[in-house]
Amino acid sequence: MFGAVTAVGQSAADGSVRGNVYSNTYFRISLTLPPNLHAVDLGSLNAHGGNHEVLLLAAREGNAPSGIILLAVKLNVAPNHVLDEKDFLQKVRKSWDSGEVLDGQQLRIQKDGPTFHQLDYEIPTVEFDSALVTRAGDYLLVFKCNAKSKEALKVMVDAVIAMHHE
């Protein structure tokens, strides 16, 4: 689907933000962020995924915790041994807090684009979340969207679904 993602001298972390567009040369993708979100300096975050999970992008609304996080998760690597998109989303559901409830699960097949597995969940009247997963070679690209309203979440999900790939 994404073609070969291996190239000499490249790594999964080969991404950058220009204006409101995130591009990653390794995965050959670009994502236009919603206008209310700005990219966050990844060095300022306390993220430790090891070599099996790479934080590629964090974007948020102002200083609020709402926004989009993009991870590249290497398939079939310890400690998680994620097998595919469905397996990843099952692990997400198992990690929920007691207050989180399912809003829906769907498969989004884009004409001439990636297929996304989507899981929507929420803490009622507090927070609305969506996990979108697509495969890129030996990795899953995992988008975690978090918003204070269903409308704001839809804007984020629509931006992810509209992601461009070469």
N, C-alpha and C positions, 0 to 999 in steps of 0.2 A: 504494500500500500504506500509506504513512504519511500520505497526503494532502499538501496543499501545505505546504511547510516554510518558506515565505517570509512574513515579516511585517515591517511597518514598525518599524524600531528594534531588531530582533532580529538576533543573530548566532549562528553555530554554537557559539560558546563560552558561550552562555547556560545554563550548568549549575551546579548546587550540590549539596552533600551535607548532609543532615540525618540525624543518627544514622547508620544504616547504609544509607540509601537515596540513590542518586544520581538527580537529576531534571534533565532538559534541556527547557526550554520551546520552544526552536527546533525540535528534532526530536520533541517531544512523547513522550518516553520516560521511564521510571523503571526503575531496576535496584536490586534489593535485594542488597547485598553479602553473601557468606557471613560467618558470625559471627566467623571467625578472621581476617578482613581488615579493615583500616582505611584510610580515604582518606588520601592524602599531599598536602600542600600543593604544588600545581603550580608555584608560584613558586620553590620550593626545588630544582626539577629543572632540569637543563641540557637543555632541549628547544627545538629550533629547526626547526620544520616549514615556516615561511613561510606564505603565505596559501593554499597548496594542501592543507596538512595541519595540523589543529588537535588538540592534545592536550586531551581532555575530562576524563579521569579516570585517576588512578593509585591503586591500592589494593594494599597488601602485607601480608604476615604478619609482624608485629613489625618488626624491622630487616632481615629476610631479603629477598633479591631475588625471592622467590616472590610471585605476585599477578596482578592483572589491570590491563591498560592499555587504555584506550579512545581511539581516534583517529577523527576525521572526516576523510576523504580526499576532496577535491573531484575529481570525475570530469573526465577529458580536459583536464587543465591541466599545463603544463610544470612541472617537468622530467620527471615520470614518465609523464604521459599514460595514466593508468589508465583502461581502457575500461569494465570491469564487475567483478563479483565473481570470476569465473574468471580474468580477466587479473591481478587483484591476487594471487590465490593462486599463479599461475604465477610471478610475480615473487618471491614469498616463497620458493618452492622453489629458484629460481635463486640466491638470496642465502645459502643454507645453507652452513654450515661443513662440512668433509669428514666430521666425526663425527656429523652429524645424519642420521637415517634416518626414512623415512615409516612412520607407524603406521596411517594410513588417511585416506581422504577421503570425505566424504559431504555430501548435501544434506538439510537438516532443514526440513521444511515444517510450520509450526505452524498448527493450526486457528484461524482468526480472529487470526492473529499473523504476524510477519515470517518470511520464509524465510531461513535461514542456510546459507551455504556454509562447510563446516568442513574444516580440514586439521590432522591430528594428526601430530606428529613428536617425536622424542626424541634425546637423547644417551644411549645405553643405560646404565642404572644410575646416571645422574647427574642428568638433568633431563627432565621431560615437558612438552610444549608443545602448545598448540592455537591456531590462528588461526580466528576466526569472523567472517564478513563478511555484512552485510545492506545493502540499498540503502535510502536515505532521500532522495528527491528527487534533487538533483544531487550527492549525497555517498554515499560508502560509510561505514558505521559498522563500524570494525575493532576487534575485541576480541582482544587477545593475552594468553593465559593461560599461566602458567609455574608449575610445581610440582615438588616433590621426589619425589612418588609419583603413580601413576596414580589412586589413590583421591582424593587432594587435587585433582588436575586435574579429575576428574569433578565434584566439588562446585562448582568454579568454572564449568565449562562448563554445568552444570545451571542455575546462577544466571543466566548470560547468556541461555540459551534461554528462561528464565522471564520475561525482561524484559517489562515492560508498555508498551503504547503506546496513545495516544488515537485 
